[in-house]
């Protein structure tokens, strides 16, 4: 049987912890061949995003079409897009592949606090890409921006915000509750019909760079394997939790280090 193939459309992280690099690592660790389309280059490390160099919309579309004309892509993850023009370019290119499931991670801010999505791009994202996505995976600040609501500070407020998402033209959403704090990390999942709370133990580590990218890429990997959406989501959460549990063993960088994508393969600590 041929290996399942997933495509990540996102920005490059020169520090290797997030973006395209995290997506490829996560997909590979989960047994999926990863193809990539780079939307922007960043000079970035675990402490900051120093600068961003955009890729032309023509070249972004050329990358997408070139991958699809040769590879049997079974799922797509979309991450950092940056500008309205890039969002429209990706949306227009994906019109040619309507049957391929899309995991949309609405990347707006890096772990360092640096902004990765222009303010005028949010409406473009809502109009052109949210309706195409099989699932969107916003964290709480991103969800607040998308819904024009205040950022939730409790699980009850998360539930209220989820009701707003249900009225938007989306198919499904994984509302990530990591910003709430507490002993557990509770996500709310709505599959278009019913919602449920997916709770996990909070991992005490500051090395969480690339968590959002890793989770969305892992969901795309599950979909590429043919898993039902809820199974792809739950397996992705389990993988990310394990990657966070082993993150402190890497010792990469002086800031927020990356999660350990290859925790199951590299030699165990001790």
N, C-alpha and C positions, 0 to 999 in steps of 0.2 A: 504494500500500500504506500502511495506517495505521502510524504510528510505534509501535515497541514500548514498552510501559509497564511500569515497575517501581515498587514501593512500598517506601519505607523506614519502618520503625517504630523510632524511636530518640529519644534526648534531643537537645535543642537546645544548641549551643555558641555563646554570644554572641560569642566571639572569631572565629568563622567557620572554624576550622581542622579541626574534628572533628565527630562527631555528624551530625545531620540536614543541616547545611550542607555538610560534606564529601561526604556521600552524594549530595546533589543535584548538586554540582559534578562528581563523578566520573561519575555516570550521564549527565549532560548532555554531558560531554566525549566520552563513548563512543556518543553518538547515541541515547540512550534517554530518553524522557519520564519524569520523576521525580515521583511523588506522595509525600506524606509524612503520617505520623501521629506526633505529638509525645507522648512518654511523660513527659518532665520538662523543666523549664527550668533552665538553669544560668547563673549569673553567673561567667563563665570567660574567661580570656585565655591567652596563651602561657606564663604563669608559674604559674598556680594556678587551682583551682576555688574561688571565694569562697563560693558558696552554691548550694543546689539547691532548687528549688520543684517539688514533685510535681504531676502532673496526675491528676485523679480517674479511677478505673478505668472508671466509666460513660462519661466523655467520651472516653477512649481507645478503648473499644469502639465508640462512636458514630462516631468518626473512621474506624475501619476499615470498618465496614459502609457508611458513606456513600460512601467511595471505591469500594468494590467494587460497589455498586449501580449505578454510572454508568460506571466505567472498566474496560477490559478488561485487568486486571493480569496480566502473564505471569510475574512473579517477585517475591518479597518478601525484603527484607533486614531482619533484626531485630538491633538493637544494644542500647543501654543501656536496661535495664528497672528496675533499682534494688531493687524490693521483691517479696516473694512474691505479694502481691495483684496487682501489675501483671503479673507473669509469668503467673499464672492467668487474668487477664482477657484477655491477648493470646492465650494458648493456646486458651481457650474460643472466642474470636472466630474464630480461624483454623480451628477445627473445621468451620466452614461452607464452607471453601474448600480441601478436601483435595487437589485436583489441582494447586494452585499451588506450584511449588518454593520452598523456604525456605532462605535462607542465614543461619545463626545465628552472630553474632559475640558470644561470651559476655563482654561488656565488664564488667570488674571494677574496673580502676584506670586513672585518667587518666595521660597522659604526665608530668604534674607529680608523680605519686605519690598524688594524692587518690583515696580509695576511692569507687567509683561503684555498687557492688553490696553490699547488706547481707549480712552473714555468713549469716543465716538464709535467704537467698534462693537460695543455691547448690543446696541439695537440691531446692528447688522447680523450679529451672531444669533439673536433671537428670531430674526426674520428669515434668514437664509439657511441656517444649519440645524437649529433645534428641531424643526419639523422632520428633518431627514434622519435624525439619530434614532437608533434602536433603543439606546439608553444614554442618559446624561448623568455625569457623576460630579456634581458641584459640592464643594465644601460650604460651610455656613456663610463666610463672607461673599463667596461667589453667588450663592443662592440668594442672598439679600440683594445683590446687584441685579440679578436676573429678574427678580420678582418685584423690585422696588419696595421691599419691606425692610424693617429693621432686622439686624442680625440676631438670631435666636440665642437666648441665654439659658434655655431649659429644654427638656424633651417635649414638654407641652407646646412651647413656642415653635419647636421644630415641626410638630404635627400640624400646627396652624399654617405654617409656611408651606408644608406639603400640599395642603388643600388648595393653595394658590397655584402651585405647579399643575395640579389636576385640571385646572381650568385653561391651561396653556396648551398650544398645539404640540404636545410631546407624547411619545409612546410609553416611555417608562423612565423612572428616575431613581438613582441611589443618592439620597441626601446624606452626606457624610457628617457625623457629629463629633469629629475629633476635636474641634475647637471648644467644646463644652467643658472639658476637664472632668475630673472625677475618676473613680476606680475602673469604670467601664467606658468603652468607646461604642456608642450606639448609633447605628445608621438606620435610616428609614427607607424602605424599598417599596416602590409602587410600580406594578407591572402592567398598568393600564386597566386593571380590574379591581384588584385588592391591594392593600398595603400591609406591610409587616415590619416589625422591628428586628434588626439583625444586631445582636449584642455580642461584644467581644471584650476580653480583658485588656485594659489599657497597659501598654508596655512602657515602662519608665526609662526612657532614653531621650537624649537630645539629638541623637543621630537619626534623623527622620527625613533627611533631604531626599526628595524624589518619591515620597509616599503616594501622592496623587497620581503621578505618572505611572508608577508601578502597578497600582490597583487597576487603573483603566486599561493598561496594556495587558494585564493578567485576565481581565474579563474578556478582552478581544481574543486572547489566546484560547480561552475556553469556548468561545463561540466558533472560532476557527476549527476546533476539534468536533464541533457539532453538538456541544452540550446545550441543553435548555438554558434560558437566560438565568433563572434562579440558581441553577447549579454552577453556571459560569461565575456568578457573583459570589456565592458562598465559597467556592474553591479559591477564588482570587483573594477573598478576605483571609482565608486560612494561610495562603502562601505569604501574603503581606505581613501577617502577624508573626510568622516564623522568621521572615526577613528582618523584622524590627527586633525580635528577641535576640538575634545574633549580630545586630548592627554594631554594638560596642566592641566586638572582637576585631573590627577592621582597622580602627585608628587612622582614618583618612581625613586629612585637613584639620584646620584650626577652628572651624565654625561648626555649623550643623552638618555632620558627616552623613554619608549615604546609608541606606539600608543595605543589608547583605543579600544580594540577589542570588548568590551561589552558595548559600549556607548548607544546602543539602549535598554539595559536591566537593567543596574545599575541605582540607584536613580540619578536624575538630580541634578547638582550643584545648589546651591542657593535655 
